[in-house]
């Protein structure tokens, strides 16, 4: 049996999953990651802990395999940045996580200087602390560490560096595209943007196709030496690939710590759309060299993070799995809306000064109503993004493929179908990011010959049709829009 390992280094946990040649999961292991919040708006990880979790989960999965895996794929939380010393491979400071907002003022300053059009044109992104460039600028400004021994990268680069024993300092194009330092048209690091953010280009990793060689594992690797690492993609692009969204117009939403809607828009780089990001879906080797596929993306910052807050912050639920049942205890929120702008609002608002709000509270509001408002917020935020995305693409959404933890809630998915007016489909393998990384690796290793062959292995286990009458959904959505306006620019007021 041919086995491919997928390492999924997410925001709250690291997982390693083994897949067979039919893209079926065989074994999995998971370790949670510690979240650090040293100041309001700051979010950090221990990079050493991330790699220890990789080692532990790989060792657990590989101990049950009869032979070495044929290939390894890596997928990861994207904009999170790490700096380390090449000599000794030790992190220089805590990793700054994508949710971190410490550089909001710097991004506002750059926008006030009129630099947003440059950033949009080169990277498809917006000037927001979500992305890596301002985080790296902050690290270099607040540390004396510099010179040829300093390496920087996103989490995939850190994992590849360690798995190869420091032999390979590389990333793939999808992760590079999230740094705000990469020209997605020229498919190269932008010297202009590196200079703007004072990031030494020599410290950045080499950018490679998403399906191709990233070296082989060192003797110290948990799976043993010589296993090729040949599939790498940011978690949302990997999920798009794992959902077999290979045709322009195909779209998916991953309900994770945040929610991320991506739509495949084909081989031509589109013009920037209002409130929506343009990014690389993947970069694959073609007959004439690497070929880019582009995507539109809407980033929602708090989905699973909202559930965690209900559990850990308010104590409304004891476990995430209790949310749907509690929300189902009421037929309506009674006009209550929860806007989970804990770290600002992402697409399509891009307001780092927005803050969370619960509006419409009455003496009749209880735990079920707040739980239901949290579930509905997932639906409303996705509708916000899809409306902006279809306007930018100029084409309507045909269906939405879904994955991630919250996609287990069928009642939420039915609401999603009702609000979007399109079918919602959930795959049998819901670890879509890990599956996408495995598929990218398997494609490079010759396990599968084409994306068409990969698509034959993806199947849906749930398909929900929208309600015929959207009047109630539209009325509820109008109330959501009012609630969002009340959360806007709260920290900047």
C-alpha positions as CSV (number, residue, x, y, z in Angstrom):
1,X,0.0,0.0,0.0
2,X,1.3,3.5,-0.9
3,X,1.0,5.9,2.0
4,X,1.3,9.7,1.9
5,X,1.8,11.7,5.0
6,X,0.2,15.1,5.4
7,X,1.3,17.5,8.1
8,X,-1.3,20.1,8.9
9,X,0.2,22.8,11.2
10,X,-2.8,24.9,12.1
11,X,-3.5,27.7,14.5
12,X,-4.7,25.7,17.5
13,X,-3.2,22.3,16.7
14,X,-0.9,20.2,14.6
15,X,-2.1,17.0,12.9
16,X,-0.4,14.3,10.9
17,X,-2.7,12.2,8.7
18,X,-1.7,9.2,6.6
19,X,-3.6,8.8,3.3
20,X,-3.7,5.8,0.9
21,X,-3.6,5.9,-2.9
22,X,-7.4,6.3,-2.9
23,X,-7.1,9.5,-0.8
24,X,-8.6,7.7,2.2
25,X,-7.3,8.6,5.7
26,X,-5.7,5.6,7.4
27,X,-4.4,7.0,10.6
28,X,-4.1,10.4,12.4
29,X,-2.5,12.0,15.4
30,X,-3.1,15.5,16.9
31,X,-1.4,17.8,19.4
32,X,-2.9,21.1,20.6
33,X,-0.7,24.3,20.5
34,X,-0.5,26.8,23.3
35,X,-1.8,30.2,22.4
36,X,0.0,33.2,24.0
37,X,-1.7,36.7,24.4
38,X,1.1,38.9,25.9
39,X,-0.8,42.1,25.3
40,X,-4.2,43.1,24.0
41,X,-4.3,42.4,20.3
42,X,-1.1,40.3,20.3
43,X,-1.1,36.6,19.5
44,X,2.0,34.4,19.6
45,X,3.1,30.8,19.3
46,X,6.3,29.0,20.4
47,X,7.9,27.9,17.1
48,X,9.8,25.2,18.9
49,X,6.5,23.8,20.3
50,X,5.1,23.7,16.7
51,X,7.9,21.5,15.5
52,X,7.8,19.3,18.6
53,X,4.1,18.7,17.8
54,X,5.1,17.8,14.2
55,X,7.6,15.3,15.5
56,X,5.2,13.8,18.0
57,X,2.3,13.4,15.6
58,X,4.5,12.0,12.8
59,X,6.1,9.5,15.2
60,X,2.7,8.4,16.4
61,X,1.4,7.9,12.8
62,X,4.6,6.3,11.4
63,X,4.8,3.8,14.3
64,X,1.7,2.2,12.9
65,X,2.9,2.0,9.3
66,X,4.5,-1.1,7.8
67,X,6.8,0.8,5.5
68,X,8.1,4.3,5.0
69,X,5.7,6.8,3.4
70,X,6.1,7.5,-0.3
71,X,5.9,11.3,0.2
72,X,5.1,14.1,2.6
73,X,2.9,17.1,2.1
74,X,2.8,20.1,4.4
75,X,0.0,22.6,4.9
76,X,0.0,25.4,7.5
77,X,-1.5,28.5,9.1
78,X,-0.3,31.0,6.5
79,X,0.6,34.5,7.5
80,X,2.2,33.5,10.8
81,X,6.0,34.4,10.8
82,X,9.0,32.9,12.4
83,X,12.7,34.0,12.5
84,X,15.4,31.6,13.4
85,X,19.2,31.2,13.5
86,X,20.4,28.9,10.7
87,X,23.3,27.8,13.0
88,X,21.5,25.8,15.6
89,X,18.0,26.2,14.2
90,X,16.7,28.0,17.3
91,X,13.8,30.5,17.0
92,X,14.9,34.0,17.7
93,X,11.7,35.0,19.4
94,X,8.0,33.9,19.6
95,X,6.2,33.5,16.3
96,X,3.8,36.3,15.5
97,X,0.4,34.7,14.6
98,X,-1.8,35.8,11.7
99,X,-4.4,37.0,14.1
100,X,-2.0,39.5,15.7
101,X,-2.9,43.2,15.4
102,X,0.2,44.9,16.8
103,X,1.0,46.5,13.4
104,X,-2.4,48.0,12.8
105,X,-1.1,51.6,13.2
106,X,1.8,50.9,10.8
107,X,-0.6,49.6,8.2
108,X,-2.8,52.7,8.6
109,X,0.3,54.9,8.3
110,X,1.3,53.2,5.0
111,X,-2.2,53.5,3.6
112,X,-2.2,57.2,4.5
113,X,1.0,57.6,2.5
114,X,-0.9,56.3,-0.5
115,X,0.8,52.9,-0.8
116,X,-2.3,50.8,-0.9
117,X,-2.5,50.8,-4.8
118,X,1.1,49.5,-5.0
119,X,0.3,46.7,-2.5
120,X,-2.9,45.7,-4.3
121,X,-1.3,45.7,-7.7
122,X,1.8,43.6,-6.7
123,X,0.3,41.2,-4.1
124,X,-3.5,41.2,-4.5
125,X,-3.7,41.9,-0.7
126,X,-4.7,44.9,1.4
127,X,-2.7,46.9,4.0
128,X,-3.7,45.0,7.0
129,X,-1.7,43.6,10.0
130,X,-3.1,40.1,9.1
131,X,-0.4,39.7,6.5
132,X,3.3,38.9,7.2
133,X,5.2,41.9,5.9
134,X,4.4,44.3,8.7
135,X,5.0,41.6,11.3
136,X,8.5,40.9,9.9
137,X,9.2,44.7,9.8
138,X,8.2,44.8,13.5
139,X,10.5,41.9,14.4
140,X,13.5,43.4,12.6
141,X,12.9,46.8,14.2
142,X,12.6,45.4,17.7
143,X,15.6,43.1,17.6
144,X,19.3,43.3,16.9
145,X,19.3,40.0,15.1
146,X,20.5,40.4,11.5
147,X,23.0,39.2,9.0
148,X,23.3,36.0,7.0
149,X,22.6,33.7,9.9
150,X,19.0,34.9,10.2
151,X,16.3,33.0,8.3
152,X,12.6,34.0,8.1
153,X,9.6,32.2,6.9
154,X,6.0,31.1,7.4
155,X,5.3,27.9,9.3
156,X,5.8,25.6,6.3
157,X,9.4,27.0,5.9
158,X,10.1,26.3,9.5
159,X,8.9,22.7,9.2
160,X,10.7,22.0,6.0
161,X,13.9,23.4,7.5
162,X,13.7,21.1,10.5
163,X,12.6,18.0,8.6
164,X,15.5,18.3,6.2
165,X,18.0,19.0,9.0
166,X,18.5,22.6,7.8
167,X,19.3,21.6,4.2
168,X,16.3,23.4,2.6
169,X,15.1,26.9,3.2
170,X,12.0,27.1,1.0
171,X,8.3,27.9,0.8
172,X,5.7,27.4,-1.9
173,X,4.1,30.1,-3.9
174,X,0.8,30.1,-2.1
175,X,2.4,30.8,1.3
176,X,4.7,33.4,-0.3
177,X,1.6,35.1,-1.7
178,X,0.4,35.8,1.8
179,X,3.4,37.7,3.0
180,X,2.7,41.0,1.2
181,X,6.3,40.7,-0.2
182,X,5.6,38.5,-3.2
183,X,4.6,39.7,-6.7
184,X,1.8,37.3,-7.7
185,X,2.1,38.3,-11.3
186,X,5.8,38.0,-11.7
187,X,5.9,35.0,-9.3
188,X,8.9,36.4,-7.4
189,X,9.8,38.3,-4.3
190,X,9.3,42.1,-4.8
191,X,12.5,44.1,-4.2
192,X,10.3,47.2,-3.9
193,X,8.1,45.7,-1.1
194,X,11.1,44.2,0.7
195,X,12.6,47.6,0.8
196,X,9.4,49.3,1.9
197,X,9.1,46.9,4.9
198,X,12.8,46.7,5.6
199,X,12.9,42.9,5.2
200,X,16.3,41.6,3.9
201,X,15.5,39.6,0.8
202,X,18.5,37.2,1.6
203,X,16.6,36.1,4.7
204,X,13.6,35.0,2.8
205,X,13.1,31.4,1.6
206,X,13.3,30.2,-2.0
207,X,9.9,30.0,-3.6
208,X,9.0,26.7,-5.3
209,X,5.9,25.2,-7.0
210,X,3.2,23.8,-4.7
211,X,3.8,20.3,-6.1
212,X,7.5,19.5,-6.5
213,X,10.7,18.9,-4.6
214,X,11.3,20.4,-1.2
215,X,14.1,18.1,-0.3
216,X,14.1,14.8,1.7
217,X,13.9,14.1,5.4
218,X,17.0,14.0,7.5
219,X,18.0,10.9,9.5
220,X,16.6,12.6,12.6
221,X,13.1,12.9,11.1
222,X,10.4,10.8,12.8
223,X,9.6,9.0,9.6
224,X,13.2,8.2,8.9
225,X,15.6,9.5,6.3
226,X,15.1,10.1,2.6
227,X,11.4,10.6,2.4
228,X,10.6,13.2,-0.2
229,X,8.7,16.4,0.8
230,X,7.0,17.3,-2.4
231,X,3.6,19.0,-1.6
232,X,3.3,22.4,0.2
233,X,0.5,24.9,0.3
234,X,-1.1,27.3,2.7
235,X,-4.1,25.7,4.5
236,X,-6.8,27.4,2.6
237,X,-5.3,26.8,-0.8
238,X,-4.7,23.2,0.2
239,X,-8.3,22.9,1.1
240,X,-9.4,24.2,-2.3
241,X,-7.1,21.6,-3.9
242,X,-8.4,18.9,-1.5
243,X,-12.0,19.8,-2.5
244,X,-11.1,19.2,-6.1
245,X,-12.1,22.8,-7.0
246,X,-10.0,22.6,-10.2
247,X,-12.3,24.6,-12.5
248,X,-12.8,28.4,-12.6
249,X,-15.9,29.2,-10.5
250,X,-15.4,26.3,-8.1
251,X,-15.5,27.6,-4.5
252,X,-15.1,26.3,-1.0
253,X,-15.4,27.6,2.6
254,X,-13.3,26.2,5.4
255,X,-14.8,26.8,8.8
256,X,-11.7,26.7,11.0
257,X,-10.4,29.1,13.6
258,X,-11.5,31.6,11.1
259,X,-13.5,31.0,7.9
260,X,-11.9,31.3,4.4
261,X,-13.8,31.4,1.2
262,X,-11.8,30.8,-2.0
263,X,-13.0,30.8,-5.6
264,X,-10.9,29.4,-8.4
265,X,-10.7,32.1,-11.1
266,X,-8.3,30.3,-13.5
267,X,-4.9,31.1,-15.1
268,X,-5.4,34.8,-15.6
269,X,-4.6,37.2,-12.8
270,X,-7.8,39.3,-12.2
271,X,-8.0,42.9,-11.3
272,X,-8.4,43.6,-7.5
273,X,-12.0,43.4,-6.3
274,X,-13.5,45.7,-3.7
275,X,-13.1,44.1,-0.2
276,X,-11.8,40.8,-1.6
277,X,-8.2,39.5,-1.9
278,X,-6.6,38.1,-5.0
279,X,-4.2,35.3,-4.3
280,X,-2.5,32.2,-5.8
281,X,-4.6,29.1,-5.6
282,X,-1.5,26.9,-6.5
283,X,1.5,26.8,-8.7
284,X,2.0,23.5,-10.6
285,X,4.6,22.4,-13.1
286,X,3.4,22.5,-16.7
287,X,4.9,21.6,-20.0
288,X,6.5,25.0,-20.4
289,X,7.3,25.6,-16.7
290,X,5.4,26.5,-13.6
291,X,1.7,27.5,-14.2
292,X,-0.2,29.6,-11.8
293,X,-3.9,29.2,-10.9
294,X,-5.4,32.2,-9.2
295,X,-8.2,32.6,-6.7
296,X,-10.3,35.2,-5.0
297,X,-10.4,35.0,-1.3
298,X,-12.5,36.3,1.6
299,X,-11.0,36.0,5.0
300,X,-13.2,35.9,8.1
301,X,-11.1,36.1,11.3
302,X,-13.4,34.4,13.9
303,X,-15.4,31.2,13.5
304,X,-13.9,28.4,15.6
305,X,-12.4,31.2,17.7
306,X,-15.9,32.3,18.5
307,X,-16.8,28.8,19.7
308,X,-13.7,28.7,21.8
309,X,-14.7,32.1,23.4
310,X,-18.1,30.7,24.2
311,X,-16.5,27.7,25.9
312,X,-13.4,29.2,27.6
313,X,-14.4,32.9,28.0
314,X,-18.1,32.8,28.9
315,X,-18.5,29.1,29.9
316,X,-21.8,29.0,27.9
317,X,-20.8,25.5,26.5
318,X,-18.5,22.9,28.0
319,X,-17.3,21.6,24.6
320,X,-17.5,22.8,21.0
321,X,-19.7,19.8,20.2
322,X,-22.4,21.2,22.5
323,X,-23.0,24.3,20.4
324,X,-25.4,23.0,17.8
325,X,-27.7,21.4,20.4
326,X,-27.7,24.5,22.6
327,X,-28.5,26.7,19.7
328,X,-31.2,24.4,18.6
329,X,-33.1,25.0,21.9
330,X,-34.5,28.2,20.4
331,X,-36.1,28.9,17.0
332,X,-34.8,32.4,16.9
333,X,-32.3,34.7,18.6
334,X,-35.1,37.2,19.3
335,X,-33.2,39.9,17.4
336,X,-29.8,39.2,19.0
337,X,-26.7,39.5,16.8
338,X,-23.2,38.5,17.8
339,X,-20.5,40.2,15.8
340,X,-17.2,38.3,16.6
341,X,-14.8,41.1,15.7
342,X,-12.4,40.2,18.5
343,X,-9.4,41.1,16.4
344,X,-11.1,43.4,13.9
345,X,-13.1,42.5,10.8
346,X,-11.6,40.9,7.7
347,X,-13.3,40.7,4.3
348,X,-15.1,42.6,3.0
349,X,-14.7,45.3,5.6
350,X,-11.0,45.2,6.5
351,X,-11.4,47.2,9.7
352,X,-8.7,46.4,12.3
353,X,-10.4,48.8,14.7
354,X,-13.7,46.9,14.8
355,X,-14.4,45.0,18.0
356,X,-16.8,42.3,19.0
357,X,-20.4,43.2,19.9
358,X,-23.6,41.6,21.0
359,X,-26.6,43.7,20.2
360,X,-30.4,43.3,20.7
361,X,-30.2,41.8,24.2
362,X,-33.4,41.7,26.3
363,X,-34.3,40.1,29.6
364,X,-35.5,37.1,27.6
365,X,-32.0,36.5,26.1
366,X,-30.3,33.4,27.5
367,X,-27.6,30.9,26.6
368,X,-29.5,29.3,23.7
369,X,-30.0,32.7,22.0
370,X,-26.4,33.7,22.3
371,X,-25.3,30.3,21.0
372,X,-27.6,30.6,18.1
373,X,-26.4,34.1,17.4
374,X,-22.8,32.7,17.2
375,X,-23.9,30.0,14.7
376,X,-25.7,32.6,12.6
377,X,-22.7,34.9,12.6
378,X,-20.8,32.2,10.7
379,X,-23.5,32.2,8.1
380,X,-23.8,36.0,7.8
381,X,-20.0,36.6,7.6
382,X,-19.8,34.0,4.7
383,X,-22.7,35.8,2.9
384,X,-20.8,39.1,3.3
385,X,-17.8,37.6,1.6
386,X,-19.7,35.7,-1.2
387,X,-21.6,38.9,-2.1
388,X,-18.3,40.8,-2.5
389,X,-16.6,37.9,-4.3
390,X,-19.3,37.3,-6.9
391,X,-19.5,41.1,-7.6
392,X,-15.7,41.1,-8.2
393,X,-15.7,38.0,-10.3
394,X,-18.7,39.0,-12.3
395,X,-20.2,35.5,-12.0
396,X,-22.7,34.0,-9.6
397,X,-21.8,31.3,-7.2
398,X,-23.1,27.9,-8.3
399,X,-22.5,25.9,-5.2
400,X,-20.3,26.0,-2.1
401,X,-18.1,23.1,-0.9
402,X,-17.5,23.2,2.8
403,X,-15.1,21.6,5.3
404,X,-13.6,22.3,8.7
405,X,-14.8,21.7,12.3
406,X,-18.1,23.8,12.1
407,X,-19.2,22.0,8.9
408,X,-20.3,19.2,11.2
409,X,-23.3,21.3,12.2
410,X,-25.9,20.4,9.6
411,X,-28.3,23.1,10.8
412,X,-25.7,25.7,10.2
413,X,-25.0,24.4,6.7
414,X,-28.8,24.5,5.9
415,X,-28.8,28.2,7.0
416,X,-25.8,28.8,4.8
417,X,-27.6,27.3,1.8
418,X,-30.7,29.4,2.6
419,X,-28.7,32.6,2.8
420,X,-26.6,32.0,-0.3
421,X,-29.4,30.5,-2.4
422,X,-27.1,27.7,-3.7
423,X,-26.5,24.1,-2.7
424,X,-23.9,23.4,0.0
425,X,-21.9,20.2,-0.3
426,X,-19.7,18.6,2.4
427,X,-17.1,16.0,1.4
428,X,-16.6,12.6,3.1
429,X,-13.0,13.5,4.0
430,X,-13.5,16.8,5.9
431,X,-9.8,17.2,6.6
432,X,-9.6,19.0,3.3
433,X,-6.4,21.0,4.0
434,X,-4.5,17.8,4.9
435,X,-6.0,16.0,2.0
436,X,-4.9,18.8,-0.4
437,X,-1.4,18.7,0.9
438,X,-1.4,14.9,0.4
439,X,-2.7,15.3,-3.1
440,X,-0.1,17.8,-4.0
441,X,2.6,15.5,-2.7
442,X,1.1,12.5,-4.4
443,X,0.9,14.3,-7.7
444,X,4.6,15.2,-7.6
445,X,5.5,11.6,-6.4
446,X,3.6,10.0,-9.3
447,X,0.9,8.4,-7.0
448,X,-1.7,10.2,-9.2
449,X,-1.1,11.3,-12.7
450,X,-3.4,14.3,-13.0
451,X,-5.9,16.5,-11.1
452,X,-8.6,14.6,-13.0
453,X,-7.5,11.4,-11.4
454,X,-7.5,13.1,-8.0
455,X,-11.0,14.4,-8.5
456,X,-12.3,10.9,-9.0
457,X,-11.4,10.2,-5.3
458,X,-13.4,13.1,-3.8
459,X,-17.0,12.3,-2.8
460,X,-19.7,14.2,-0.9
461,X,-21.4,12.9,2.1
462,X,-24.0,15.7,2.5
463,X,-25.7,18.0,-0.1
464,X,-28.2,20.6,1.1
465,X,-30.5,22.6,-1.1
466,X,-31.6,26.2,-0.3
467,X,-35.0,27.1,0.9
468,X,-37.2,28.4,-1.9
469,X,-38.3,31.5,0.0
470,X,-35.4,33.8,1.1
471,X,-37.5,36.6,2.5
472,X,-36.8,35.6,6.1
473,X,-33.1,35.1,5.4
474,X,-32.9,38.6,3.8
475,X,-34.7,40.2,6.7
476,X,-32.3,38.6,9.2
477,X,-29.3,39.6,7.1
478,X,-30.4,43.2,7.1
479,X,-30.3,43.2,10.9
480,X,-26.8,41.6,10.8
481,X,-25.6,44.5,8.6
482,X,-26.9,47.0,11.1
483,X,-25.0,45.2,13.9
484,X,-21.8,45.1,12.0
485,X,-22.0,48.9,11.5
486,X,-22.1,49.3,15.3
487,X,-18.9,47.3,15.7
488,X,-17.0,49.3,13.1
489,X,-14.0,51.5,14.2
490,X,-14.8,50.9,17.9
491,X,-11.1,50.9,18.9
492,X,-10.4,53.9,16.8
493,X,-13.3,56.0,17.9
